Amino acid sequence: MKVLITMMGRSTWGLFNAVWADIRERDYLPDRVHVLTAGCDREAAEQAAKMLRILLHEHGSPAKVRLEVIDEESMKQVSTSVRRIVEEERRQGHTVALDVTPGKKEVVLGTLISGPRHSYDKVFYLHIETLKHADRPYVEIPLEAQHSHDILQEILGSQAGEGK
């Protein structure tokens, strides 16, 4: 089973479009998505979860979306929560990817320091050159302005090449 951990940031579209890009550009169709959200962002996260379920169903995924309420001001609490999620998913034999695109810095940092270097199979980031159309669906933003990255693959791949 493929699992994706992502986070509610300042924009519902940022979260939604990042997952859409993961599916379209990286061929990563998750069976379960954990959305990290602060209590104050819960309403927006619930809306994003509804949108994600539709997107995932349309692509053939069973689309289990779970909201994980966190204290985004405490990187330690974020890290502890994410470590618990990753360990639980790993015990069940699942692959775990992280998408940091929509996250606020405190949450992104907390997720990245949550465990050993190889906690994640993939770390995605969707870079958009301009925020001019960022509040639109993924396919309505010019594709040449969007750059999907698997950061972990890019880093580990370049390090593997350095040893040659």
Phi and psi restraints in degrees (value plus and minus 20) as a CYANA .aco file:
   2 LYS   PHI    -115.3   -75.3
   2 LYS   PSI     110.9   150.9
   3 VAL   PHI    -140.8  -100.8
   3 VAL   PSI     119.8   159.8
   4 LEU   PHI    -143.0  -103.0
   4 LEU   PSI     112.7   152.7
   5 ILE   PHI    -129.4   -89.4
   5 ILE   PSI     107.1   147.1
   6 THR   PHI    -160.0  -120.0
   6 THR   PSI    -194.1  -154.1
   7 MET   PHI    -167.7  -127.7
   7 MET   PSI     129.7   169.7
   8 MET   PHI     -98.8   -58.8
   8 MET   PSI     107.0   147.0
   9 GLY   PHI    -132.4   -92.4
   9 GLY   PSI    -158.7  -118.7
  10 ARG   PHI    -104.3   -64.3
  10 ARG   PSI     -29.5    10.5
  11 SER   PHI    -161.5  -121.5
  11 SER   PSI     111.0   151.0
  12 THR   PHI     -82.4   -42.4
  12 THR   PSI     -59.9   -19.9
  13 TRP   PHI     -85.2   -45.2
  13 TRP   PSI     -55.0   -15.0
  14 GLY   PHI     -79.7   -39.7
  14 GLY   PSI     -64.5   -24.5
  15 LEU   PHI     -86.8   -46.8
  15 LEU   PSI     -71.5   -31.5
  16 PHE   PHI     -80.2   -40.2
  16 PHE   PSI     -68.5   -28.5
  17 ASN   PHI     -85.9   -45.9
  17 ASN   PSI     -54.3   -14.3
  18 ALA   PHI     -83.2   -43.2
  18 ALA   PSI     -64.0   -24.0
  19 VAL   PHI     -86.7   -46.7
  19 VAL   PSI     -59.8   -19.8
  20 TRP   PHI     -79.7   -39.7
  20 TRP   PSI     -62.8   -22.8
  21 ALA   PHI     -85.9   -45.9
  21 ALA   PSI     -57.3   -17.3
  22 ASP   PHI     -79.1   -39.1
  22 ASP   PSI     -61.1   -21.1
  23 ILE   PHI     -88.9   -48.9
  23 ILE   PSI     -70.3   -30.3
  24 ARG   PHI     -96.9   -56.9
  24 ARG   PSI     -64.4   -24.4
  25 GLU   PHI    -111.3   -71.3
  25 GLU   PSI     -49.5    -9.5
  26 ARG   PHI    -133.4   -93.4
  26 ARG   PSI     -19.3    20.7
  27 ASP   PHI      33.9    73.9
  27 ASP   PSI      18.5    58.5
  28 TYR   PHI    -132.5   -92.5
  28 TYR   PSI      77.0   117.0
  29 LEU   PHI    -122.7   -82.7
  29 LEU   PSI      82.0   122.0
  30 PRO   PHI     -95.1   -55.1
  30 PRO   PSI     129.8   169.8
  31 ASP   PHI    -110.8   -70.8
  31 ASP   PSI     -42.7    -2.7
  32 ARG   PHI    -164.0  -124.0
  32 ARG   PSI     119.8   159.8
  33 VAL   PHI    -146.0  -106.0
  33 VAL   PSI     109.6   149.6
  34 HIS   PHI    -123.0   -83.0
  34 HIS   PSI     100.7   140.7
  35 VAL   PHI    -126.0   -86.0
  35 VAL   PSI      93.8   133.8
  36 LEU   PHI     -99.2   -59.2
  36 LEU   PSI     110.1   150.1
  37 THR   PHI    -165.8  -125.8
  37 THR   PSI     123.5   163.5
  38 ALA   PHI    -101.2   -61.2
  38 ALA   PSI     135.0   175.0
  39 GLY   PHI     -72.9   -32.9
  39 GLY   PSI     -58.8   -18.8
  40 CYS   PHI     -90.2   -50.2
  40 CYS   PSI     -39.3     0.7
  41 ASP   PHI    -119.5   -79.5
  41 ASP   PSI     -13.3    26.7
  42 ARG   PHI     -80.3   -40.3
  42 ARG   PSI     -60.8   -20.8
  43 GLU   PHI     -81.5   -41.5
  43 GLU   PSI     -65.1   -25.1
  44 ALA   PHI     -85.6   -45.6
  44 ALA   PSI     -57.9   -17.9
  45 ALA   PHI     -86.3   -46.3
  45 ALA   PSI     -57.8   -17.8
  46 GLU   PHI     -83.8   -43.8
  46 GLU   PSI     -59.5   -19.5
  47 GLN   PHI     -84.2   -44.2
  47 GLN   PSI     -64.5   -24.5
  48 ALA   PHI     -82.2   -42.2
  48 ALA   PSI     -59.7   -19.7
  49 ALA   PHI     -82.1   -42.1
  49 ALA   PSI     -61.4   -21.4
  50 LYS   PHI     -81.7   -41.7
  50 LYS   PSI     -64.4   -24.4
  51 MET   PHI     -83.3   -43.3
  51 MET   PSI     -62.2   -22.2
  52 LEU   PHI     -83.4   -43.4
  52 LEU   PSI     -61.4   -21.4
  53 ARG   PHI     -78.2   -38.2
  53 ARG   PSI     -63.3   -23.3
  54 ILE   PHI     -83.3   -43.3
  54 ILE   PSI     -69.1   -29.1
  55 LEU   PHI     -77.6   -37.6
  55 LEU   PSI     -67.6   -27.6
  56 LEU   PHI     -87.5   -47.5
  56 LEU   PSI     -61.3   -21.3
  57 HIS   PHI     -80.5   -40.5
  57 HIS   PSI     -61.6   -21.6
  58 GLU   PHI     -82.4   -42.4
  58 GLU   PSI     -45.3    -5.3
  59 HIS   PHI    -118.3   -78.3
  59 HIS   PSI     -14.8    25.2
  60 GLY   PHI      72.0   112.0
  60 GLY   PSI      -7.4    32.6
  61 SER   PHI    -112.0   -72.0
  61 SER   PSI     126.8   166.8
  62 PRO   PHI     -87.6   -47.6
  62 PRO   PSI     -35.7     4.3
  63 ALA   PHI      35.1    75.1
  63 ALA   PSI      40.5    80.5
  64 LYS   PHI    -107.3   -67.3
  64 LYS   PSI      97.5   137.5
  65 VAL   PHI    -136.9   -96.9
  65 VAL   PSI     102.8   142.8
  66 ARG   PHI    -136.1   -96.1
  66 ARG   PSI     111.8   151.8
  67 LEU   PHI    -110.1   -70.1
  67 LEU   PSI     111.2   151.2
  68 GLU   PHI    -137.0   -97.0
  68 GLU   PSI      86.5   126.5
  69 VAL   PHI     -97.5   -57.5
  69 VAL   PSI     107.3   147.3
  70 ILE   PHI    -150.2  -110.2
  70 ILE   PSI     144.7   184.7
  71 ASP   PHI    -117.1   -77.1
  71 ASP   PSI      77.8   117.8
  72 GLU   PHI     -86.7   -46.7
  72 GLU   PSI     -35.0     5.0
  73 GLU   PHI     -98.7   -58.7
  73 GLU   PSI     -37.3     2.7
  74 SER   PHI    -129.5   -89.5
  74 SER   PSI      81.0   121.0
  75 MET   PHI     -81.1   -41.1
  75 MET   PSI     -52.2   -12.2
  76 LYS   PHI     -84.1   -44.1
  76 LYS   PSI     -63.2   -23.2
  77 GLN   PHI     -88.1   -48.1
  77 GLN   PSI     -59.4   -19.4
  78 VAL   PHI     -80.3   -40.3
  78 VAL   PSI     -68.8   -28.8
  79 SER   PHI     -80.1   -40.1
  79 SER   PSI     -63.4   -23.4
  80 THR   PHI     -83.8   -43.8
  80 THR   PSI     -63.5   -23.5
  81 SER   PHI     -83.6   -43.6
  81 SER   PSI     -64.7   -24.7
  82 VAL   PHI     -88.0   -48.0
  82 VAL   PSI     -61.1   -21.1
  83 ARG   PHI     -78.2   -38.2
  83 ARG   PSI     -62.4   -22.4
  84 ARG   PHI     -80.8   -40.8
  84 ARG   PSI     -66.2   -26.2
  85 ILE   PHI     -82.0   -42.0
  85 ILE   PSI     -68.7   -28.7
  86 VAL   PHI     -82.3   -42.3
  86 VAL   PSI     -66.0   -26.0
  87 GLU   PHI     -81.9   -41.9
  87 GLU   PSI     -61.0   -21.0
  88 GLU   PHI     -83.3   -43.3
  88 GLU   PSI     -65.2   -25.2
  89 GLU   PHI     -87.2   -47.2
  89 GLU   PSI     -60.4   -20.4
  90 ARG   PHI     -84.1   -44.1
  90 ARG   PSI     -61.3   -21.3
  91 ARG   PHI     -77.9   -37.9
  91 ARG   PSI     -50.5   -10.5
  92 GLN   PHI    -107.1   -67.1
  92 GLN   PSI     -18.2    21.8
  93 GLY   PHI      63.0   103.0
  93 GLY   PSI      -1.5    38.5
  94 HIS   PHI    -110.5   -70.5
  94 HIS   PSI     131.5   171.5
  95 THR   PHI    -102.6   -62.6
  95 THR   PSI     128.0   168.0
  96 VAL   PHI    -149.1  -109.1
  96 VAL   PSI     103.7   143.7
  97 ALA   PHI    -135.1   -95.1
  97 ALA   PSI     134.5   174.5
  98 LEU   PHI    -143.9  -103.9
  98 LEU   PSI     113.0   153.0
  99 ASP   PHI    -135.9   -95.9
  99 ASP   PSI      94.9   134.9
 100 VAL   PHI    -115.3   -75.3
 100 VAL   PSI     -19.0    21.0
 101 THR   PHI     -72.0   -32.0
 101 THR   PSI     -74.1   -34.1
 102 PRO   PHI    -105.3   -65.3
 102 PRO   PSI     -23.8    16.2
 103 GLY   PHI     -97.1   -57.1
 103 GLY   PSI     130.4   170.4
 104 LYS   PHI     -96.6   -56.6
 104 LYS   PSI     133.3   173.3
 105 LYS   PHI     -73.1   -33.1
 105 LYS   PSI     -63.8   -23.8
 106 GLU   PHI     -80.1   -40.1
 106 GLU   PSI     -60.1   -20.1
 107 VAL   PHI     -94.3   -54.3
 107 VAL   PSI     -62.5   -22.5
 108 VAL   PHI     -79.5   -39.5
 108 VAL   PSI     -67.8   -27.8
 109 LEU   PHI     -82.4   -42.4
 109 LEU   PSI     -62.0   -22.0
 110 GLY   PHI     -82.0   -42.0
 110 GLY   PSI     -57.2   -17.2
 111 THR   PHI     -92.2   -52.2
 111 THR   PSI     -58.0   -18.0
 112 LEU   PHI     -91.2   -51.2
 112 LEU   PSI     -47.6    -7.6
 113 ILE   PHI    -120.1   -80.1
 113 ILE   PSI      -2.9    37.1
 114 SER   PHI     -94.7   -54.7
 114 SER   PSI     -35.0     5.0
 115 GLY   PHI    -190.8  -150.8
 115 GLY   PSI    -184.2  -144.2
 116 PRO   PHI     -80.6   -40.6
 116 PRO   PSI     141.8   181.8
 117 ARG   PHI     -72.6   -32.6
 117 ARG   PSI     -55.5   -15.5
 118 HIS   PHI    -123.6   -83.6
 118 HIS   PSI      17.9    57.9
 119 SER   PHI     -87.0   -47.0
 119 SER   PSI     -49.3    -9.3
 120 TYR   PHI    -135.5   -95.5
 120 TYR   PSI     125.9   165.9
 121 ASP   PHI    -101.6   -61.6
 121 ASP   PSI     -50.1   -10.1
 122 LYS   PHI    -165.7  -125.7
 122 LYS   PSI     127.4   167.4
 123 VAL   PHI    -149.9  -109.9
 123 VAL   PSI      91.6   131.6
 124 PHE   PHI    -118.5   -78.5
 124 PHE   PSI     129.2   169.2
 125 TYR   PHI    -169.1  -129.1
 125 TYR   PSI     106.9   146.9
 126 LEU   PHI    -123.8   -83.8
 126 LEU   PSI      89.0   129.0
 127 HIS   PHI    -110.6   -70.6
 127 HIS   PSI     108.7   148.7
 128 ILE   PHI    -135.9   -95.9
 128 ILE   PSI     104.3   144.3
 129 GLU   PHI     -83.1   -43.1
 129 GLU   PSI     -52.3   -12.3
 130 THR   PHI    -159.2  -119.2
 130 THR   PSI     127.4   167.4
 131 LEU   PHI    -109.4   -69.4
 131 LEU   PSI     -12.1    27.9
 132 LYS   PHI     -71.9   -31.9
 132 LYS   PSI     -63.3   -23.3
 133 HIS   PHI    -139.2   -99.2
 133 HIS   PSI       1.8    41.8
 134 ALA   PHI     -86.7   -46.7
 134 ALA   PSI     -36.6     3.4
 135 ASP   PHI    -113.5   -73.5
 135 ASP   PSI       6.3    46.3
 136 ARG   PHI    -140.8  -100.8
 136 ARG   PSI     144.6   184.6
 137 PRO   PHI     -82.0   -42.0
 137 PRO   PSI     131.8   171.8
 138 TYR   PHI     -64.7   -24.7
 138 TYR   PSI     -67.4   -27.4
 139 VAL   PHI     -95.0   -55.0
 139 VAL   PSI     -28.5    11.5
 140 GLU   PHI    -117.4   -77.4
 140 GLU   PSI     -20.3    19.7
 141 ILE   PHI    -119.5   -79.5
 141 ILE   PSI     110.2   150.2
 142 PRO   PHI     -71.2   -31.2
 142 PRO   PSI     106.1   146.1
 143 LEU   PHI     -82.2   -42.2
 143 LEU   PSI     -50.4   -10.4
 144 GLU   PHI     -90.3   -50.3
 144 GLU   PSI     -34.1     5.9
 145 ALA   PHI    -113.1   -73.1
 145 ALA   PSI     -22.2    17.8
 146 GLN   PHI    -135.1   -95.1
 146 GLN   PSI     116.4   156.4
 147 HIS   PHI    -153.3  -113.3
 147 HIS   PSI      90.8   130.8
 148 SER   PHI    -107.3   -67.3
 148 SER   PSI     112.0   152.0
 149 HIS   PHI    -146.6  -106.6
 149 HIS   PSI     122.3   162.3
 150 ASP   PHI    -125.6   -85.6
 150 ASP   PSI      72.6   112.6
 151 ILE   PHI     -77.7   -37.7
 151 ILE   PSI     -63.9   -23.9
 152 LEU   PHI     -80.8   -40.8
 152 LEU   PSI     -65.2   -25.2
 153 GLN   PHI     -83.8   -43.8
 153 GLN   PSI     -61.2   -21.2
 154 GLU   PHI     -84.3   -44.3
 154 GLU   PSI     -61.6   -21.6
 155 ILE   PHI     -92.8   -52.8
 155 ILE   PSI     -71.9   -31.9
 156 LEU   PHI     -86.4   -46.4
 156 LEU   PSI     -56.0   -16.0
 157 GLY   PHI     -84.1   -44.1
 157 GLY   PSI     -60.9   -20.9
 158 SER   PHI     -91.2   -51.2
 158 SER   PSI     -53.9   -13.9
 159 GLN   PHI     -89.7   -49.7
 159 GLN   PSI     -57.3   -17.3
 160 ALA   PHI     -84.5   -44.5
 160 ALA   PSI     -57.3   -17.3
 161 GLY   PHI     -89.9   -49.9
 161 GLY   PSI     -47.4    -7.4
 162 GLU   PHI     -88.5   -48.5
 162 GLU   PSI     -47.1    -7.1
 163 GLY   PHI     -97.9   -57.9
 163 GLY   PSI     -27.1    12.9
